[in-house]
């Protein structure tokens, strides 16, 4: 009651602002529901329409660092540390990879942690690398260690959204994009606008890279198509 007394006595310039505060408090008291604010993050990812900076990804980098330092990784074998990188660490990052484009600066930070983990089992110790990281990210059949390349994996995850969009997936966001953004136009031909969100702009700018790896075949009734060899 003292709070409301002081609130009523205070000089608030905007009557609408005062009314909104009192109305929210009154409804909260009647319903027994506390007044809350919009979530700042969802599953760790900031909820914002603005482009995320490398600072916004610090929570991801620190989470990876915690995984490396918290598993007693110095006692793991080299094969065990590779499993930690490919399974646990990529599992932590997977949702981020599927919902946003990771900045290059953040990619370098994560790769630095992965290198430290793979060679020494620590995120802080300095060490001479046994092989180049480029060699480590090659397939095992090509003489590498099979470590996933972050940017490639990130692009593949985001390309899945483009695939859903182009194949008429029934997801709500696909219907929204078709209705609000595309409006009957082809995804491959629509132009980037200044008012578009940064994620949508990024999806449009990577089209050329995706076109190089997309093949179209006329399947007709499918009887003459061999899924194993026609690629």
Number of C-alpha atoms within 10 A of each C-alpha: 6 7 8 11 9 10 14 12 9 10 10 11 8 8 9 10 11 15 11 11 11 15 12 13 15 12 13 14 12 9 8 9 10 11 10 7 6 6 8 10 10 8 8 13 17 14 13 9 9 10 12 18 12 15 11 14 20 13 12 18 18 13 14 22 19 12 18 25 15 10 14 11 20 16 11 16 14 16 11 13 23 22 15 22 22 14 11 16 19 17 13 14 17 14 15 19 20 18 14 19 19 19 13 12 13 18 17 13 13 20 15 14 20 26 20 20 25 26 20 22 26 21 20 13 10 10 10 8 12 8 10 10 17 11 15 19 17 16 13 12 8 10 11 16 17 16 20 15 15 19 16 10 15 21 19 15 19 19 17 12 17 17 11 14 18 14 10 11 13 10 10 8 13 18 15 12 14 17 11 10 14 15 11 10 11 11 17 11 10 13 13 14 9 8 7 11 13 16 16 13 15 15 18 17 13 13 15 10 10 13 10 8 7 7 7 6 8 7 10 8 7 9 7 9 14 10 8 6 6 8 9
